[in-house]
Amino acid sequence: MNNEWQKLVAASIFEVGWVAGLKHADTGLQWGGTIIAIIISFYLLIQSGKYLPVGTAYAVFTGLGTAGTITIEVLLFNEAFKLSKIGIILILLAGVIGLKLLTPSKGSEEGEVI
């Protein structure tokens, strides 16, 4: 996986952190961590968007962020586990993987599977 995709995955991980922080932060330190996660998340998204198609980058960012947020809510914050949620997350992740596979890298022709 090249650097831009790694930045995008890292941005999504930080997105999960700040989304959880927005819901669960109670102290100044937690709010500070949430703000830092927002800054890092969007910085990495912007950096990866310089080299990846913006629509693809944003779709992957939000897709991984959504899947991660739901997973964290179930594992750490006792959100109700529903099999339907897992099924929808798997469909979402299949779409993200499909976008990754169909996005041309630098130097390859558009539409060529990487």
C-alpha positions as a Markdown table, in Angstrom:
| # | Residue | x | y | z |
|---|---|---|---|---|
| 1 | Met | 0.0 | 0.0 | 0.0 |
| 2 | Asn | 1.5 | 3.3 | -1.0 |
| 3 | Asn | 2.0 | 6.3 | 1.3 |
| 4 | Glu | -1.2 | 8.2 | 0.2 |
| 5 | Trp | -3.4 | 5.2 | 1.1 |
| 6 | Gln | -1.6 | 4.8 | 4.4 |
| 7 | Lys | -2.2 | 8.5 | 5.1 |
| 8 | Leu | -5.9 | 8.0 | 4.3 |
| 9 | Val | -6.2 | 5.0 | 6.6 |
| 10 | Ala | -4.5 | 6.9 | 9.4 |
| 11 | Ala | -6.8 | 9.9 | 8.8 |
| 12 | Ser | -9.8 | 7.5 | 9.2 |
| 13 | Ile | -8.4 | 6.1 | 12.4 |
| 14 | Phe | -8.0 | 9.7 | 13.8 |
| 15 | Glu | -11.6 | 10.3 | 12.6 |
| 16 | Val | -12.8 | 7.5 | 14.7 |
| 17 | Gly | -11.0 | 9.1 | 17.7 |
| 18 | Trp | -12.5 | 12.5 | 17.2 |
| 19 | Val | -16.0 | 11.3 | 16.5 |
| 20 | Ala | -15.9 | 9.2 | 19.7 |
| 21 | Gly | -14.5 | 12.2 | 21.5 |
| 22 | Leu | -17.3 | 14.5 | 20.4 |
| 23 | Lys | -19.8 | 12.1 | 22.0 |
| 24 | His | -17.9 | 11.0 | 25.1 |
| 25 | Ala | -15.4 | 13.7 | 26.1 |
| 26 | Asp | -16.0 | 15.1 | 29.6 |
| 27 | Thr | -12.7 | 16.7 | 30.7 |
| 28 | Gly | -10.5 | 19.4 | 29.2 |
| 29 | Leu | -7.8 | 16.8 | 28.4 |
| 30 | Gln | -10.3 | 14.7 | 26.5 |
| 31 | Trp | -11.6 | 17.7 | 24.6 |
| 32 | Gly | -8.0 | 18.7 | 23.8 |
| 33 | Gly | -7.3 | 15.2 | 22.5 |
| 34 | Thr | -10.5 | 15.4 | 20.4 |
| 35 | Ile | -9.4 | 18.7 | 18.8 |
| 36 | Ile | -5.9 | 17.3 | 18.1 |
| 37 | Ala | -7.5 | 14.2 | 16.5 |
| 38 | Ile | -9.6 | 16.5 | 14.3 |
| 39 | Ile | -6.6 | 18.5 | 13.1 |
| 40 | Ile | -4.5 | 15.4 | 12.4 |
| 41 | Ser | -7.4 | 13.6 | 10.7 |
| 42 | Phe | -8.1 | 16.5 | 8.3 |
| 43 | Tyr | -4.5 | 17.2 | 7.7 |
| 44 | Leu | -3.9 | 13.6 | 6.6 |
| 45 | Leu | -7.0 | 13.6 | 4.5 |
| 46 | Ile | -5.9 | 16.8 | 2.7 |
| 47 | Gln | -2.4 | 15.4 | 2.1 |
| 48 | Ser | -3.7 | 12.2 | 0.6 |
| 49 | Gly | -6.2 | 14.1 | -1.5 |
| 50 | Lys | -3.4 | 15.9 | -3.3 |
| 51 | Tyr | -2.5 | 12.6 | -5.0 |
| 52 | Leu | -5.6 | 10.5 | -4.9 |
| 53 | Pro | -8.9 | 11.4 | -6.5 |
| 54 | Val | -10.7 | 13.6 | -4.0 |
| 55 | Gly | -14.1 | 11.8 | -4.3 |
| 56 | Thr | -12.4 | 8.4 | -3.8 |
| 57 | Ala | -10.4 | 9.7 | -0.9 |
| 58 | Tyr | -13.4 | 11.2 | 0.9 |
| 59 | Ala | -15.5 | 8.1 | 0.3 |
| 60 | Val | -12.8 | 5.9 | 1.8 |
| 61 | Phe | -12.3 | 8.3 | 4.7 |
| 62 | Thr | -15.9 | 8.4 | 5.6 |
| 63 | Gly | -16.5 | 4.7 | 5.0 |
| 64 | Leu | -13.6 | 3.6 | 7.2 |
| 65 | Gly | -14.5 | 6.2 | 9.7 |
| 66 | Thr | -18.1 | 5.0 | 9.9 |
| 67 | Ala | -17.1 | 1.4 | 10.2 |
| 68 | Gly | -14.5 | 2.2 | 12.8 |
| 69 | Thr | -16.9 | 4.4 | 14.8 |
| 70 | Ile | -19.6 | 1.8 | 14.9 |
| 71 | Thr | -17.1 | -0.9 | 15.9 |
| 72 | Ile | -15.6 | 1.3 | 18.7 |
| 73 | Glu | -19.1 | 2.1 | 20.0 |
| 74 | Val | -20.0 | -1.5 | 20.2 |
| 75 | Leu | -16.7 | -2.6 | 21.8 |
| 76 | Leu | -15.9 | 0.2 | 24.2 |
| 77 | Phe | -19.2 | 2.1 | 24.9 |
| 78 | Asn | -21.7 | -0.8 | 25.1 |
| 79 | Glu | -23.7 | 0.2 | 22.1 |
| 80 | Ala | -26.2 | -2.5 | 21.1 |
| 81 | Phe | -24.7 | -5.2 | 18.9 |
| 82 | Lys | -26.9 | -5.9 | 15.9 |
| 83 | Leu | -26.1 | -8.4 | 13.2 |
| 84 | Ser | -27.7 | -6.0 | 10.6 |
| 85 | Lys | -25.1 | -3.3 | 11.6 |
| 86 | Ile | -22.3 | -5.8 | 10.9 |
| 87 | Gly | -23.8 | -6.7 | 7.5 |
| 88 | Ile | -24.0 | -3.1 | 6.5 |
| 89 | Ile | -20.4 | -2.4 | 7.7 |
| 90 | Leu | -19.2 | -5.4 | 5.6 |
| 91 | Ile | -21.0 | -4.0 | 2.5 |
| 92 | Leu | -19.5 | -0.6 | 3.2 |
| 93 | Leu | -16.0 | -2.0 | 3.5 |
| 94 | Ala | -16.5 | -4.0 | 0.3 |
| 95 | Gly | -17.3 | -0.7 | -1.4 |
| 96 | Val | -14.2 | 0.9 | 0.1 |
| 97 | Ile | -12.0 | -2.0 | -1.0 |
| 98 | Gly | -13.5 | -1.8 | -4.5 |
| 99 | Leu | -12.7 | 1.9 | -4.7 |
| 100 | Lys | -9.1 | 1.2 | -3.7 |
| 101 | Leu | -8.8 | -1.5 | -6.3 |
| 102 | Leu | -10.3 | 0.6 | -9.1 |
| 103 | Thr | -8.4 | 3.8 | -8.4 |
| 104 | Pro | -5.5 | 4.3 | -10.7 |
| 105 | Ser | -2.1 | 4.9 | -9.2 |
| 106 | Lys | 0.3 | 7.5 | -10.6 |
| 107 | Gly | 1.5 | 6.4 | -13.9 |
| 108 | Ser | -1.2 | 3.8 | -14.6 |
| 109 | Glu | -4.0 | 4.2 | -17.0 |
| 110 | Glu | -7.5 | 5.2 | -15.7 |
| 111 | Gly | -9.7 | 2.2 | -15.1 |
| 112 | Glu | -6.9 | -0.3 | -15.0 |
| 113 | Val | -7.1 | -2.5 | -12.0 |
| 114 | Ile | -4.1 | -2.1 | -9.7 |
